[in-house]
Amino acid sequence: MNFAKLREMEKLSKGNPANIAKFTAARKEYEETIAVLFPEDSPIRFVGSPDESYVADAEARAKETGDAEDIARASLLRDRLNAYEQDATAHIDLRTTATSLRAKLRNGDELTEKDVRDAWRLAKLNASIDNVSLYSQVKKAQENPSERPPAAPEVAKVTGEDVEAARAAAQANPSSQNIARFSTAKREYTAQIEASE
């Protein structure tokens, strides 16, 4: 059991007695492994949040001695370091998952069981109202594809002629509506050009 998996197991177990029991057993096994590998007379001390230099020293010692326990100690420390480094990008992974699922819903794409599991995991790890709602929408859309709303219609593209016509109208009659239409048309046209580049 690696440390990152153990921490995720803890987050996903909330509210489910069976999962809480599995997590508790896995945590106890992990803590027992630490106790066995890092006794008081161990040449390498256990550090809960090791830094790169400490792990590199442990790996160098393991390579030097070739002892199976030293190798296991170094491996466990490297695993903990990697888990903490993954935490730094976890929010990006969650945001990417949410964006992908929302796009599938918006475009009317087919949703799979994996999408439902991803949405559930997202809602458990980051239980915001938006993510819980997203899970509900994905699950409903996957279970009942016939009830899924149709894909959003294509938005008409703004052309250079549309911008010029809006500009001419705003110059002829500089009302707030005409100026707003010109501003919106120009902004959309510029955005389309930048997106196509």
Secondary structure, 3 states (H helix, E strand, C coil): CCHHHHHHHHHHCCCCHHHHHHHHHHHHHHHHHHHHHCCCCCCCCCCCCCCHHHHHHHHHHHHHHCCHHHHHHHHHHHHHHHHHHHHCCHHHHHHHHHHHHHHHHHHCCCCCHHHHHHHHHHHHHCCCHHHHHHHHHHHHHHHCHHHCCCCCCCCCCCCHHHHHHHHHHHHHCCCHHHHHHHHHHHHHHHHHHHHHC
